């Protein structure tokens, strides 16, 4: 569904130039869940920004459903964006809108459906995430887990082929994480949605993923099934999965490392 070939991205110029992605190559299979893991500043968010068309690479190709988006103008990119939904880390709901209005927003913006049909579709999406009946609530009245589920209902509003998840479990309790994980798996299996998940939650990634890609300083150091990563002999992979403060991934950072992390944070 998605192919990335020889992706290269840097920020700054001259002595201040920071390479964030270097010769990145990856395949995201149709109907499968691929998680991207790695420490802060490793390039995860930068990849996501490229996939949604917010960044243009310095070089390389990003082919989504057979089309190279790196060569597209704004009109072409907007057409491709209708093929995917995005679940943002914070939920990104509009506080002034009700749940129904938030979920209906992409339907009202990008379709010619009448209001009656839109309301029915909103109820269907909310039913899928287990929140039918919450239509008239405002975001301020929702828990963190509910906000994430509403954001997911909005992300699937246009029945996308692809859903991008930016830290879907961040800030949630274990039960809420389990609920989000199950929803991601159900959407993938039942609706044949291709899922790309950027996450720090290793147990969650191990539970939901068909494939995991681990980044370190803009390069892939491991990829494969959860079992394959668990069996990795790479000390960097072992350290990250176990959360060990001692290992080849340093706890203290150099000035260059801080610069790279700031570039990654600016991509969020």
Secondary structure, DSSP 4 states (H G I P E B T S, - for coil): -EEEEEEEEEES-GGG-EEEEEEEEEEE-TT-EEEEE--TTSSHHHHHHHHTTSS--SEEEEEETTEEGGG--HHHHHHHHTTEEEE-TT----TTSBHHHHHHHHHHHH----HHHHHHHHHHHHHHTT-TT-TT-BGGGS-HHHHHHHHHHHHTTT--SEEEEESTTTT--HHHHHHHHHHHHHHHHHH--EEEEE-S-HHHHHHH-SEEEEEETTEEEEEE-HHHHHT---HHHHHHHHT-SSSSS-SS--HHHHHHHHHHHHT-
